[in-house]
């Protein structure tokens, strides 16, 4: 789904945001495996945080995981 359409659906349908937290966290966990790291799956934690209105913390967790993947991948590439 395109980012614009995804944003539109999030505005119209609030439960989609919870699905988004879970789905993107699953994709990040898959990325851990693709770079040869142990799978780190925080999808349930992100979903629960989103349910309690702490979505910003979910996004911070996802960003931290992406940064870890990026650093590890950069180290491997060189």
C-alpha positions as CSV (number, residue, x, y, z in Angstrom):
1,X,0.0,0.0,0.0
2,X,1.3,3.5,-0.8
3,X,2.2,5.7,2.2
4,X,-0.4,8.3,1.3
5,X,-3.2,5.7,1.1
6,X,-2.0,4.1,4.3
7,X,-2.1,7.5,6.1
8,X,-5.6,8.1,4.8
9,X,-6.8,4.7,6.0
10,X,-5.2,5.4,9.4
11,X,-7.1,8.7,9.7
12,X,-10.4,7.1,8.6
13,X,-10.1,3.7,10.5
14,X,-8.4,4.0,13.8
15,X,-8.0,0.2,14.4
16,X,-5.8,0.1,11.3
17,X,-3.1,1.9,13.3
18,X,-2.9,-1.1,15.6
19,X,-2.6,-3.5,12.7
20,X,0.1,-1.2,11.3
21,X,2.2,-1.4,14.5
22,X,2.0,-5.2,14.5
23,X,2.6,-5.6,10.8
24,X,5.6,-3.3,10.5
25,X,7.1,-4.8,13.6
26,X,6.8,-8.2,12.0
27,X,8.6,-6.9,8.9
28,X,11.4,-5.5,11.0
29,X,11.7,-8.9,12.7
30,X,12.0,-10.5,9.2
31,X,14.7,-7.9,8.4
32,X,16.8,-9.1,11.4
33,X,16.9,-12.5,9.9
34,X,17.7,-11.2,6.4
35,X,20.9,-9.6,7.7
36,X,21.9,-12.7,9.7
37,X,21.0,-11.5,13.1
38,X,18.8,-13.4,15.6
39,X,15.1,-12.5,15.1
40,X,14.0,-9.8,17.6
41,X,10.2,-9.7,17.5
42,X,8.7,-6.8,19.3
43,X,5.4,-6.9,17.5
44,X,3.2,-7.9,20.4
45,X,4.8,-5.2,22.7
46,X,4.2,-2.5,20.0
47,X,0.6,-3.7,19.6
48,X,-0.1,-3.5,23.3
49,X,1.6,-0.1,23.6
50,X,-0.6,1.1,20.7
51,X,-3.8,-0.2,22.4
52,X,-2.9,1.9,25.5
53,X,-2.3,5.0,23.4
54,X,1.5,4.8,23.6
55,X,2.1,4.6,19.9
56,X,5.0,7.0,20.0
57,X,6.9,4.5,22.1
58,X,6.0,1.7,19.6
59,X,7.5,3.9,16.9
60,X,10.6,4.6,19.0
61,X,11.1,0.8,19.5
62,X,10.7,0.2,15.8
63,X,13.2,3.0,14.9
64,X,15.7,1.6,17.4
65,X,15.4,-1.8,15.8
66,X,15.9,-0.4,12.4
67,X,19.0,1.5,13.5
68,X,20.4,-1.7,15.0
69,X,19.8,-3.5,11.7
70,X,21.4,-0.6,9.8
71,X,24.5,-0.5,11.9
72,X,24.9,-4.3,11.7
73,X,24.4,-4.3,7.9
74,X,26.8,-1.5,7.5
75,X,29.4,-3.3,9.5
76,X,29.0,-6.5,7.3
77,X,29.1,-4.6,4.0
78,X,32.5,-3.0,4.7
